[in-house]
Every structure is written in structure tokens, then in C-alpha cells.
Amino acid sequence: MLTTFVSNEDKGTSDLVIIDAANFEEEPLAKIHLPVRVPTGFHGNWIST
């Protein structure tokens, strides 16, 4: 699976898009609309708890 943010600069919103990496040219598996724009360069860190 591939997850990425797609931003709409004009509207100031973003979508979290989930793509099947084995079928990259197919439609996304899911799109989650976010009412705010995720900043360019956003990334996460994984830590154990």
C-alpha cells in the first residue's frame, strides 16, 4: 500500500489517498478528505511505546 497527501492549494484542503502499489494505475482504494491543507514536507515518525 502507498499512502500520500494530495493538496488543493486553491481550496486550502487535502486528501489522504491510499493506493494499491501493485495496481498503481487503478483508482485509489480510498480517499479521505481533510478540511485543511497538510503542509508540504509533512512526515511522521514511528516510535515504540
All heavy atoms as atom14 arrays in JSON, in Angstrom:
{
  "sequence": "MLTTFVSNEDKGTSDLVIIDAANFEEEPLAKIHLPVRVPTGFHGNWIST",
  "atom14_mask": [
    [1, 1, 1, 1, 1, 1, 1, 1, 0, 0, 0, 0, 0, 0],
    [1, 1, 1, 1, 1, 1, 1, 1, 0, 0, 0, 0, 0, 0],
    [1, 1, 1, 1, 1, 1, 1, 0, 0, 0, 0, 0, 0, 0],
    [1, 1, 1, 1, 1, 1, 1, 0, 0, 0, 0, 0, 0, 0],
    [1, 1, 1, 1, 1, 1, 1, 1, 1, 1, 1, 0, 0, 0],
    [1, 1, 1, 1, 1, 1, 1, 0, 0, 0, 0, 0, 0, 0],
    [1, 1, 1, 1, 1, 1, 0, 0, 0, 0, 0, 0, 0, 0],
    [1, 1, 1, 1, 1, 1, 1, 1, 0, 0, 0, 0, 0, 0],
    [1, 1, 1, 1, 1, 1, 1, 1, 1, 0, 0, 0, 0, 0],
    [1, 1, 1, 1, 1, 1, 1, 1, 0, 0, 0, 0, 0, 0],
    [1, 1, 1, 1, 1, 1, 1, 1, 1, 0, 0, 0, 0, 0],
    [1, 1, 1, 1, 0, 0, 0, 0, 0, 0, 0, 0, 0, 0],
    [1, 1, 1, 1, 1, 1, 1, 0, 0, 0, 0, 0, 0, 0],
    [1, 1, 1, 1, 1, 1, 0, 0, 0, 0, 0, 0, 0, 0],
    [1, 1, 1, 1, 1, 1, 1, 1, 0, 0, 0, 0, 0, 0],
    [1, 1, 1, 1, 1, 1, 1, 1, 0, 0, 0, 0, 0, 0],
    [1, 1, 1, 1, 1, 1, 1, 0, 0, 0, 0, 0, 0, 0],
    [1, 1, 1, 1, 1, 1, 1, 1, 0, 0, 0, 0, 0, 0],
    [1, 1, 1, 1, 1, 1, 1, 1, 0, 0, 0, 0, 0, 0],
    [1, 1, 1, 1, 1, 1, 1, 1, 0, 0, 0, 0, 0, 0],
    [1, 1, 1, 1, 1, 0, 0, 0, 0, 0, 0, 0, 0, 0],
    [1, 1, 1, 1, 1, 0, 0, 0, 0, 0, 0, 0, 0, 0],
    [1, 1, 1, 1, 1, 1, 1, 1, 0, 0, 0, 0, 0, 0],
    [1, 1, 1, 1, 1, 1, 1, 1, 1, 1, 1, 0, 0, 0],
    [1, 1, 1, 1, 1, 1, 1, 1, 1, 0, 0, 0, 0, 0],
    [1, 1, 1, 1, 1, 1, 1, 1, 1, 0, 0, 0, 0, 0],
    [1, 1, 1, 1, 1, 1, 1, 1, 1, 0, 0, 0, 0, 0],
    [1, 1, 1, 1, 1, 1, 1, 0, 0, 0, 0, 0, 0, 0],
    [1, 1, 1, 1, 1, 1, 1, 1, 0, 0, 0, 0, 0, 0],
    [1, 1, 1, 1, 1, 0, 0, 0, 0, 0, 0, 0, 0, 0],
    [1, 1, 1, 1, 1, 1, 1, 1, 1, 0, 0, 0, 0, 0],
    [1, 1, 1, 1, 1, 1, 1, 1, 0, 0, 0, 0, 0, 0],
    [1, 1, 1, 1, 1, 1, 1, 1, 1, 1, 0, 0, 0, 0],
    [1, 1, 1, 1, 1, 1, 1, 1, 0, 0, 0, 0, 0, 0],
    [1, 1, 1, 1, 1, 1, 1, 0, 0, 0, 0, 0, 0, 0],
    [1, 1, 1, 1, 1, 1, 1, 0, 0, 0, 0, 0, 0, 0],
    [1, 1, 1, 1, 1, 1, 1, 1, 1, 1, 1, 0, 0, 0],
    [1, 1, 1, 1, 1, 1, 1, 0, 0, 0, 0, 0, 0, 0],
    [1, 1, 1, 1, 1, 1, 1, 0, 0, 0, 0, 0, 0, 0],
    [1, 1, 1, 1, 1, 1, 1, 0, 0, 0, 0, 0, 0, 0],
    [1, 1, 1, 1, 0, 0, 0, 0, 0, 0, 0, 0, 0, 0],
    [1, 1, 1, 1, 1, 1, 1, 1, 1, 1, 1, 0, 0, 0],
    [1, 1, 1, 1, 1, 1, 1, 1, 1, 1, 0, 0, 0, 0],
    [1, 1, 1, 1, 0, 0, 0, 0, 0, 0, 0, 0, 0, 0],
    [1, 1, 1, 1, 1, 1, 1, 1, 0, 0, 0, 0, 0, 0],
    [1, 1, 1, 1, 1, 1, 1, 1, 1, 1, 1, 1, 1, 1],
    [1, 1, 1, 1, 1, 1, 1, 1, 0, 0, 0, 0, 0, 0],
    [1, 1, 1, 1, 1, 1, 0, 0, 0, 0, 0, 0, 0, 0],
    [1, 1, 1, 1, 1, 1, 1, 0, 0, 0, 0, 0, 0, 0]
  ],
  "atom14_positions": [
    [[0.83, -1.18, 0.0], [0.0, 0.0, 0.0], [0.88, 1.25, 0.0], [1.95, 1.26, 0.58], [-0.89, 0.05, 1.24], [-1.89, -1.04, 1.38], [-3.05, -1.02, 0.05], [-3.49, -2.72, 0.04], [0.0, 0.0, 0.0], [0.0, 0.0, 0.0], [0.0, 0.0, 0.0], [0.0, 0.0, 0.0], [0.0, 0.0, 0.0], [0.0, 0.0, 0.0]],
    [[0.39, 2.25, -0.64], [1.05, 3.54, -0.7], [0.06, 4.58, -0.18], [-1.09, 4.6, -0.6], [1.46, 3.87, -2.13], [1.99, 5.27, -2.4], [3.36, 5.43, -1.76], [2.06, 5.52, -3.89], [0.0, 0.0, 0.0], [0.0, 0.0, 0.0], [0.0, 0.0, 0.0], [0.0, 0.0, 0.0], [0.0, 0.0, 0.0], [0.0, 0.0, 0.0]],
    [[0.49, 5.4, 0.76], [-0.35, 6.49, 1.24], [0.35, 7.8, 0.95], [1.57, 7.91, 1.07], [-0.63, 6.39, 2.75], [0.59, 6.41, 3.45], [-1.38, 5.12, 3.08], [0.0, 0.0, 0.0], [0.0, 0.0, 0.0], [0.0, 0.0, 0.0], [0.0, 0.0, 0.0], [0.0, 0.0, 0.0], [0.0, 0.0, 0.0], [0.0, 0.0, 0.0]],
    [[-0.43, 8.79, 0.55], [0.13, 10.1, 0.25], [-0.93, 11.17, 0.47], [-2.12, 10.88, 0.5], [0.67, 10.16, -1.19], [1.38, 11.37, -1.39], [-0.44, 10.05, -2.21], [0.0, 0.0, 0.0], [0.0, 0.0, 0.0], [0.0, 0.0, 0.0], [0.0, 0.0, 0.0], [0.0, 0.0, 0.0], [0.0, 0.0, 0.0], [0.0, 0.0, 0.0]],
    [[-0.49, 12.38, 0.65], [-1.39, 13.52, 0.75], [-1.42, 14.24, -0.59], [-0.38, 14.44, -1.21], [-0.94, 14.5, 1.84], [-1.11, 13.97, 3.23], [-0.03, 13.51, 3.95], [-2.37, 13.94, 3.81], [-0.19, 13.03, 5.24], [-2.54, 13.44, 5.09], [-1.45, 12.99, 5.81], [0.0, 0.0, 0.0], [0.0, 0.0, 0.0], [0.0, 0.0, 0.0]],
    [[-2.61, 14.61, -1.02], [-2.8, 15.4, -2.23], [-3.45, 16.71, -1.8], [-4.53, 16.7, -1.2], [-3.69, 14.66, -3.25], [-3.91, 15.52, -4.47], [-3.06, 13.32, -3.62], [0.0, 0.0, 0.0], [0.0, 0.0, 0.0], [0.0, 0.0, 0.0], [0.0, 0.0, 0.0], [0.0, 0.0, 0.0], [0.0, 0.0, 0.0], [0.0, 0.0, 0.0]],
    [[-2.78, 17.82, -2.08], [-3.27, 19.12, -1.63], [-3.95, 19.88, -2.76], [-3.52, 19.83, -3.91], [-2.12, 19.97, -1.09], [-1.58, 19.38, 0.07], [0.0, 0.0, 0.0], [0.0, 0.0, 0.0], [0.0, 0.0, 0.0], [0.0, 0.0, 0.0], [0.0, 0.0, 0.0], [0.0, 0.0, 0.0], [0.0, 0.0, 0.0], [0.0, 0.0, 0.0]],
    [[-5.0, 20.62, -2.4], [-5.65, 21.54, -3.31], [-5.32, 22.95, -2.8], [-5.93, 23.42, -1.84], [-7.16, 21.31, -3.35], [-7.86, 22.19, -4.34], [-7.51, 23.35, -4.53], [-8.88, 21.64, -4.98], [0.0, 0.0, 0.0], [0.0, 0.0, 0.0], [0.0, 0.0, 0.0], [0.0, 0.0, 0.0], [0.0, 0.0, 0.0], [0.0, 0.0, 0.0]],
    [[-4.35, 23.57, -3.41], [-3.88, 24.89, -2.95], [-4.98, 25.95, -3.04], [-5.07, 26.83, -2.2], [-2.66, 25.33, -3.77], [-1.45, 24.44, -3.61], [-0.78, 24.59, -2.26], [-0.85, 25.68, -1.67], [-0.2, 23.6, -1.79], [0.0, 0.0, 0.0], [0.0, 0.0, 0.0], [0.0, 0.0, 0.0], [0.0, 0.0, 0.0], [0.0, 0.0, 0.0]],
    [[-5.83, 25.86, -4.08], [-6.88, 26.86, -4.25], [-7.92, 26.81, -3.14], [-8.4, 27.84, -2.68], [-7.58, 26.67, -5.6], [-6.66, 26.95, -6.77], [-5.7, 27.74, -6.62], [-6.88, 26.36, -7.85], [0.0, 0.0, 0.0], [0.0, 0.0, 0.0], [0.0, 0.0, 0.0], [0.0, 0.0, 0.0], [0.0, 0.0, 0.0], [0.0, 0.0, 0.0]],
    [[-8.27, 25.61, -2.7], [-9.3, 25.44, -1.66], [-8.72, 25.36, -0.26], [-9.45, 25.45, 0.71], [-10.12, 24.19, -1.94], [-10.96, 24.29, -3.2], [-11.79, 23.03, -3.38], [-12.65, 23.12, -4.63], [-13.45, 21.91, -4.82], [0.0, 0.0, 0.0], [0.0, 0.0, 0.0], [0.0, 0.0, 0.0], [0.0, 0.0, 0.0], [0.0, 0.0, 0.0]],
    [[-7.4, 25.15, -0.15], [-6.77, 25.02, 1.17], [-7.15, 23.72, 1.86], [-7.26, 23.68, 3.08], [0.0, 0.0, 0.0], [0.0, 0.0, 0.0], [0.0, 0.0, 0.0], [0.0, 0.0, 0.0], [0.0, 0.0, 0.0], [0.0, 0.0, 0.0], [0.0, 0.0, 0.0], [0.0, 0.0, 0.0], [0.0, 0.0, 0.0], [0.0, 0.0, 0.0]],
    [[-7.37, 22.65, 1.08], [-7.73, 21.36, 1.64], [-6.75, 20.29, 1.16], [-5.93, 20.54, 0.29], [-9.16, 20.96, 1.2], [-9.2, 20.87, -0.22], [-10.19, 21.95, 1.69], [0.0, 0.0, 0.0], [0.0, 0.0, 0.0], [0.0, 0.0, 0.0], [0.0, 0.0, 0.0], [0.0, 0.0, 0.0], [0.0, 0.0, 0.0], [0.0, 0.0, 0.0]],
    [[-6.85, 19.12, 1.74], [-6.02, 17.98, 1.34], [-6.86, 16.72, 1.35], [-7.92, 16.66, 1.97], [-4.84, 17.79, 2.29], [-3.93, 18.86, 2.19], [0.0, 0.0, 0.0], [0.0, 0.0, 0.0], [0.0, 0.0, 0.0], [0.0, 0.0, 0.0], [0.0, 0.0, 0.0], [0.0, 0.0, 0.0], [0.0, 0.0, 0.0], [0.0, 0.0, 0.0]],
    [[-6.36, 15.7, 0.68], [-6.93, 14.36, 0.73], [-5.82, 13.39, 1.08], [-4.7, 13.51, 0.56], [-7.52, 13.94, -0.62], [-8.76, 14.73, -1.0], [-9.65, 14.87, -0.14], [-8.83, 15.21, -2.13], [0.0, 0.0, 0.0], [0.0, 0.0, 0.0], [0.0, 0.0, 0.0], [0.0, 0.0, 0.0], [0.0, 0.0, 0.0], [0.0, 0.0, 0.0]],
    [[-6.11, 12.46, 1.97], [-5.22, 11.34, 2.21], [-5.64, 10.27, 1.22], [-6.8, 9.84, 1.22], [-5.33, 10.84, 3.65], [-4.57, 9.55, 3.96], [-3.07, 9.75, 3.78], [-4.88, 9.07, 5.35], [0.0, 0.0, 0.0], [0.0, 0.0, 0.0], [0.0, 0.0, 0.0], [0.0, 0.0, 0.0], [0.0, 0.0, 0.0], [0.0, 0.0, 0.0]],
    [[-4.73, 9.84, 0.35], [-5.05, 8.89, -0.71], [-4.29, 7.59, -0.44], [-3.1, 7.6, -0.17], [-4.68, 9.47, -2.09], [-5.0, 8.49, -3.19], [-5.41, 10.79, -2.32], [0.0, 0.0, 0.0], [0.0, 0.0, 0.0], [0.0, 0.0, 0.0], [0.0, 0.0, 0.0], [0.0, 0.0, 0.0], [0.0, 0.0, 0.0], [0.0, 0.0, 0.0]],
    [[-5.02, 6.47, -0.53], [-4.43, 5.15, -0.32], [-4.51, 4.4, -1.64], [-5.58, 4.25, -2.22], [-5.17, 4.38, 0.79], [-5.12, 5.2, 2.09], [-4.56, 2.99, 0.98], [-5.98, 4.64, 3.2], [0.0, 0.0, 0.0], [0.0, 0.0, 0.0], [0.0, 0.0, 0.0], [0.0, 0.0, 0.0], [0.0, 0.0, 0.0], [0.0, 0.0, 0.0]],
    [[-3.33, 3.95, -2.11], [-3.21, 3.31, -3.43], [-2.62, 1.92, -3.24], [-1.71, 1.71, -2.44], [-2.28, 4.16, -4.33], [-2.87, 5.56, -4.52], [-2.05, 3.48, -5.67], [-1.91, 6.54, -5.17], [0.0, 0.0, 0.0], [0.0, 0.0, 0.0], [0.0, 0.0, 0.0], [0.0, 0.0, 0.0], [0.0, 0.0, 0.0], [0.0, 0.0, 0.0]],
    [[-3.14, 0.97, -4.02], [-2.56, -0.37, -4.06], [-1.31, -0.3, -4.93], [-1.4, -0.08, -6.13], [-3.58, -1.35, -4.64], [-3.06, -2.78, -4.7], [-1.88, -3.02, -4.38], [-3.84, -3.66, -5.08], [0.0, 0.0, 0.0], [0.0, 0.0, 0.0], [0.0, 0.0, 0.0], [0.0, 0.0, 0.0], [0.0, 0.0, 0.0], [0.0, 0.0, 0.0]],
    [[-0.15, -0.47, -4.34], [1.11, -0.32, -5.06], [1.26, -1.35, -6.18], [1.98, -1.12, -7.15], [2.29, -0.41, -4.09], [0.0, 0.0, 0.0], [0.0, 0.0, 0.0], [0.0, 0.0, 0.0], [0.0, 0.0, 0.0], [0.0, 0.0, 0.0], [0.0, 0.0, 0.0], [0.0, 0.0, 0.0], [0.0, 0.0, 0.0], [0.0, 0.0, 0.0]],
    [[0.58, -2.48, -6.09], [0.66, -3.5, -7.14], [-0.22, -3.13, -8.33], [-0.06, -3.7, -9.42], [0.24, -4.86, -6.58], [0.0, 0.0, 0.0], [0.0, 0.0, 0.0], [0.0, 0.0, 0.0], [0.0, 0.0, 0.0], [0.0, 0.0, 0.0], [0.0, 0.0, 0.0], [0.0, 0.0, 0.0], [0.0, 0.0, 0.0], [0.0, 0.0, 0.0]],
    [[-1.17, -2.21, -8.14], [-2.07, -1.77, -9.21], [-2.1, -0.25, -9.23], [-3.14, 0.38, -9.06], [-3.48, -2.32, -8.99], [-3.52, -3.82, -9.09], [-3.09, -4.39, -10.08], [-4.01, -4.47, -8.06], [0.0, 0.0, 0.0], [0.0, 0.0, 0.0], [0.0, 0.0, 0.0], [0.0, 0.0, 0.0], [0.0, 0.0, 0.0], [0.0, 0.0, 0.0]],
    [[-0.94, 0.34, -9.45], [-0.76, 1.78, -9.32], [-1.66, 2.59, -10.25], [-2.06, 3.69, -9.91], [0.71, 2.13, -9.56], [1.09, 3.49, -9.08], [1.29, 3.73, -7.74], [1.24, 4.53, -9.97], [1.64, 4.99, -7.29], [1.6, 5.8, -9.54], [1.79, 6.02, -8.19], [0.0, 0.0, 0.0], [0.0, 0.0, 0.0], [0.0, 0.0, 0.0]],
    [[-1.99, 2.06, -11.41], [-2.78, 2.82, -12.37], [-4.29, 2.72, -12.14], [-5.07, 3.41, -12.8], [-2.41, 2.41, -13.79], [-0.98, 2.8, -14.13], [-0.63, 2.6, -15.58], [-1.56, 2.49, -16.4], [0.57, 2.57, -15.88], [0.0, 0.0, 0.0], [0.0, 0.0, 0.0], [0.0, 0.0, 0.0], [0.0, 0.0, 0.0], [0.0, 0.0, 0.0]],
    [[-4.71, 1.89, -11.21], [-6.13, 1.77, -10.87], [-6.55, 2.94, -9.99], [-5.73, 3.7, -9.49], [-6.38, 0.45, -10.13], [-6.08, -0.78, -10.94], [-7.01, -0.96, -12.13], [-8.22, -0.65, -12.0], [-6.53, -1.39, -13.19], [0.0, 0.0, 0.0], [0.0, 0.0, 0.0], [0.0, 0.0, 0.0], [0.0, 0.0, 0.0], [0.0, 0.0, 0.0]],
    [[-7.85, 3.07, -9.8], [-8.37, 4.1, -8.9], [-7.85, 3.85, -7.48], [-7.61, 2.69, -7.11], [-9.9, 4.08, -8.9], [-10.5, 4.57, -10.19], [-10.25, 6.06, -10.41], [-10.41, 6.85, -9.46], [-9.87, 6.42, -11.53], [0.0, 0.0, 0.0], [0.0, 0.0, 0.0], [0.0, 0.0, 0.0], [0.0, 0.0, 0.0], [0.0, 0.0, 0.0]],
    [[-7.69, 4.89, -6.67], [-7.27, 4.69, -5.28], [-8.24, 3.79, -4.52], [-9.44, 3.77, -4.81], [-7.28, 6.1, -4.7], [-7.18, 7.01, -5.87], [-7.86, 6.3, -7.0], [0.0, 0.0, 0.0], [0.0, 0.0, 0.0], [0.0, 0.0, 0.0], [0.0, 0.0, 0.0], [0.0, 0.0, 0.0], [0.0, 0.0, 0.0], [0.0, 0.0, 0.0]],
    [[-7.7, 3.06, -3.54], [-8.55, 2.24, -2.69], [-9.42, 3.1, -1.79], [-10.54, 2.73, -1.46], [-7.69, 1.3, -1.84], [-6.83, 0.31, -2.61], [-5.91, -0.44, -1.66], [-7.7, -0.65, -3.39], [0.0, 0.0, 0.0], [0.0, 0.0, 0.0], [0.0, 0.0, 0.0], [0.0, 0.0, 0.0], [0.0, 0.0, 0.0], [0.0, 0.0, 0.0]],
    [[-8.89, 4.25, -1.39], [-9.64, 5.16, -0.51], [-9.11, 6.57, -0.65], [-7.93, 6.78, -0.95], [-9.52, 4.72, 0.94], [0.0, 0.0, 0.0], [0.0, 0.0, 0.0], [0.0, 0.0, 0.0], [0.0, 0.0, 0.0], [0.0, 0.0, 0.0], [0.0, 0.0, 0.0], [0.0, 0.0, 0.0], [0.0, 0.0, 0.0], [0.0, 0.0, 0.0]],
    [[-10.0, 7.53, -0.46], [-9.64, 8.94, -0.37], [-10.33, 9.5, 0.87], [-11.55, 9.36, 1.01], [-10.12, 9.73, -1.58], [-9.35, 9.52, -2.84], [-9.88, 10.44, -3.93], [-9.17, 10.22, -5.24], [-9.7, 11.11, -6.29], [0.0, 0.0, 0.0], [0.0, 0.0, 0.0], [0.0, 0.0, 0.0], [0.0, 0.0, 0.0], [0.0, 0.0, 0.0]],
    [[-9.55, 10.09, 1.74], [-10.1, 10.67, 2.96], [-9.92, 12.17, 2.88], [-8.78, 12.67, 2.86], [-9.4, 10.09, 4.21], [-9.55, 8.57, 4.22], [-9.95, 10.72, 5.48], [-8.63, 7.87, 5.18], [0.0, 0.0, 0.0], [0.0, 0.0, 0.0], [0.0, 0.0, 0.0], [0.0, 0.0, 0.0], [0.0, 0.0, 0.0], [0.0, 0.0, 0.0]],
    [[-11.03, 12.9, 2.79], [-10.98, 14.35, 2.64], [-10.67, 15.01, 3.98], [-11.26, 14.68, 5.0], [-12.29, 14.89, 2.09], [-12.27, 16.36, 1.9], [-11.55, 16.96, 0.89], [-12.86, 17.36, 2.59], [-11.7, 18.27, 0.97], [-12.5, 18.53, 1.99], [0.0, 0.0, 0.0], [0.0, 0.0, 0.0], [0.0, 0.0, 0.0], [0.0, 0.0, 0.0]],
    [[-9.72, 15.93, 3.96], [-9.36, 16.7, 5.15], [-9.74, 18.16, 4.89], [-9.42, 18.7, 3.83], [-7.86, 16.59, 5.43], [-7.34, 15.16, 5.58], [-5.83, 15.15, 5.65], [-7.94, 14.52, 6.81], [0.0, 0.0, 0.0], [0.0, 0.0, 0.0], [0.0, 0.0, 0.0], [0.0, 0.0, 0.0], [0.0, 0.0, 0.0], [0.0, 0.0, 0.0]],
    [[-10.41, 18.82, 5.82], [-10.88, 20.18, 5.59], [-9.78, 21.24, 5.64], [-10.05, 22.42, 5.42], [-11.91, 20.39, 6.69], [-11.49, 19.48, 7.78], [-10.86, 18.3, 7.11], [0.0, 0.0, 0.0], [0.0, 0.0, 0.0], [0.0, 0.0, 0.0], [0.0, 0.0, 0.0], [0.0, 0.0, 0.0], [0.0, 0.0, 0.0], [0.0, 0.0, 0.0]],
    [[-8.56, 20.85, 5.93], [-7.42, 21.78, 5.97], [-6.28, 21.22, 5.12], [-6.22, 20.03, 4.85], [-6.92, 22.02, 7.41], [-7.99, 22.68, 8.26], [-6.47, 20.73, 8.06], [0.0, 0.0, 0.0], [0.0, 0.0, 0.0], [0.0, 0.0, 0.0], [0.0, 0.0, 0.0], [0.0, 0.0, 0.0], [0.0, 0.0, 0.0], [0.0, 0.0, 0.0]],
    [[-5.38, 22.09, 4.71], [-4.24, 21.66, 3.89], [-3.14, 21.11, 4.78], [-2.75, 21.72, 5.76], [-3.7, 22.84, 3.07], [-2.64, 22.41, 2.06], [-2.12, 23.58, 1.26], [-1.36, 24.51, 2.08], [-0.09, 24.35, 2.43], [0.58, 23.3, 2.05], [0.52, 25.26, 3.17], [0.0, 0.0, 0.0], [0.0, 0.0, 0.0], [0.0, 0.0, 0.0]],
    [[-2.63, 19.94, 4.42], [-1.48, 19.36, 5.11], [-0.24, 20.03, 4.53], [-0.07, 20.07, 3.31], [-1.42, 17.83, 4.9], [-0.17, 17.25, 5.53], [-2.67, 17.19, 5.49], [0.0, 0.0, 0.0], [0.0, 0.0, 0.0], [0.0, 0.0, 0.0], [0.0, 0.0, 0.0], [0.0, 0.0, 0.0], [0.0, 0.0, 0.0], [0.0, 0.0, 0.0]],
    [[0.63, 20.58, 5.37], [1.8, 21.31, 4.86], [2.71, 20.44, 4.0], [2.89, 19.25, 4.26], [2.54, 21.74, 6.13], [1.55, 21.64, 7.23], [0.57, 20.58, 6.83], [0.0, 0.0, 0.0], [0.0, 0.0, 0.0], [0.0, 0.0, 0.0], [0.0, 0.0, 0.0], [0.0, 0.0, 0.0], [0.0, 0.0, 0.0], [0.0, 0.0, 0.0]],
    [[3.28, 21.03, 2.97], [4.26, 20.36, 2.13], [5.44, 19.92, 2.99], [5.9, 20.66, 3.85], [4.75, 21.31, 1.02], [3.61, 21.75, 0.28], [5.74, 20.63, 0.1], [0.0, 0.0, 0.0], [0.0, 0.0, 0.0], [0.0, 0.0, 0.0], [0.0, 0.0, 0.0], [0.0, 0.0, 0.0], [0.0, 0.0, 0.0], [0.0, 0.0, 0.0]],
    [[5.91, 18.71, 2.77], [7.03, 18.2, 3.55], [6.61, 17.51, 4.83], [7.44, 17.05, 5.6], [0.0, 0.0, 0.0], [0.0, 0.0, 0.0], [0.0, 0.0, 0.0], [0.0, 0.0, 0.0], [0.0, 0.0, 0.0], [0.0, 0.0, 0.0], [0.0, 0.0, 0.0], [0.0, 0.0, 0.0], [0.0, 0.0, 0.0], [0.0, 0.0, 0.0]],
    [[5.3, 17.42, 5.08], [4.81, 16.74, 6.29], [5.27, 15.29, 6.27], [5.23, 14.62, 5.25], [3.28, 16.8, 6.35], [2.69, 16.01, 7.48], [2.67, 16.53, 8.75], [2.19, 14.74, 7.27], [2.13, 15.8, 9.81], [1.63, 14.0, 8.31], [1.61, 14.55, 9.57], [0.0, 0.0, 0.0], [0.0, 0.0, 0.0], [0.0, 0.0, 0.0]],
    [[5.7, 14.8, 7.4], [6.08, 13.41, 7.52], [5.85, 12.97, 8.96], [5.62, 13.77, 9.85], [7.54, 13.17, 7.11], [8.52, 13.86, 8.01], [8.83, 15.18, 7.9], [9.24, 13.38, 9.05], [9.72, 15.49, 8.85], [9.98, 14.44, 9.55], [0.0, 0.0, 0.0], [0.0, 0.0, 0.0], [0.0, 0.0, 0.0], [0.0, 0.0, 0.0]],
    [[5.92, 11.69, 9.17], [5.69, 11.14, 10.51], [6.89, 10.37, 10.99], [7.79, 10.03, 10.24], [0.0, 0.0, 0.0], [0.0, 0.0, 0.0], [0.0, 0.0, 0.0], [0.0, 0.0, 0.0], [0.0, 0.0, 0.0], [0.0, 0.0, 0.0], [0.0, 0.0, 0.0], [0.0, 0.0, 0.0], [0.0, 0.0, 0.0], [0.0, 0.0, 0.0]],
    [[6.87, 10.1, 12.27], [7.91, 9.29, 12.89], [7.24, 8.14, 13.62], [6.18, 8.33, 14.22], [8.72, 10.11, 13.9], [9.54, 11.17, 13.24], [10.22, 10.92, 12.25], [9.5, 12.38, 13.76], [0.0, 0.0, 0.0], [0.0, 0.0, 0.0], [0.0, 0.0, 0.0], [0.0, 0.0, 0.0], [0.0, 0.0, 0.0], [0.0, 0.0, 0.0]],
    [[7.87, 6.99, 13.59], [7.34, 5.82, 14.28], [8.23, 5.52, 15.47], [9.45, 5.46, 15.34], [7.3, 4.61, 13.35], [6.41, 4.85, 12.18], [6.78, 5.29, 10.94], [5.0, 4.71, 12.13], [5.69, 5.42, 10.13], [4.58, 5.05, 10.84], [4.05, 4.29, 13.06], [3.24, 5.0, 10.45], [2.72, 4.25, 12.66], [2.33, 4.6, 11.37]],
    [[7.63, 5.39, 16.63], [8.4, 5.06, 17.82], [7.69, 3.92, 18.55], [6.48, 3.77, 18.49], [8.56, 6.27, 18.76], [7.2, 6.82, 19.19], [9.37, 7.36, 18.11], [7.28, 7.87, 20.27], [0.0, 0.0, 0.0], [0.0, 0.0, 0.0], [0.0, 0.0, 0.0], [0.0, 0.0, 0.0], [0.0, 0.0, 0.0], [0.0, 0.0, 0.0]],
    [[8.45, 3.12, 19.25], [7.83, 2.06, 20.03], [7.39, 2.63, 21.37], [7.98, 3.59, 21.88], [8.81, 0.9, 20.24], [9.95, 1.36, 20.93], [0.0, 0.0, 0.0], [0.0, 0.0, 0.0], [0.0, 0.0, 0.0], [0.0, 0.0, 0.0], [0.0, 0.0, 0.0], [0.0, 0.0, 0.0], [0.0, 0.0, 0.0], [0.0, 0.0, 0.0]],
    [[6.35, 2.04, 21.93], [5.84, 2.52, 23.23], [6.01, 1.47, 24.28], [6.21, 0.33, 24.04], [4.35, 2.9, 23.12], [3.62, 1.76, 22.65], [4.17, 4.05, 22.18], [0.0, 0.0, 0.0], [0.0, 0.0, 0.0], [0.0, 0.0, 0.0], [0.0, 0.0, 0.0], [0.0, 0.0, 0.0], [0.0, 0.0, 0.0], [0.0, 0.0, 0.0]]
  ]
}
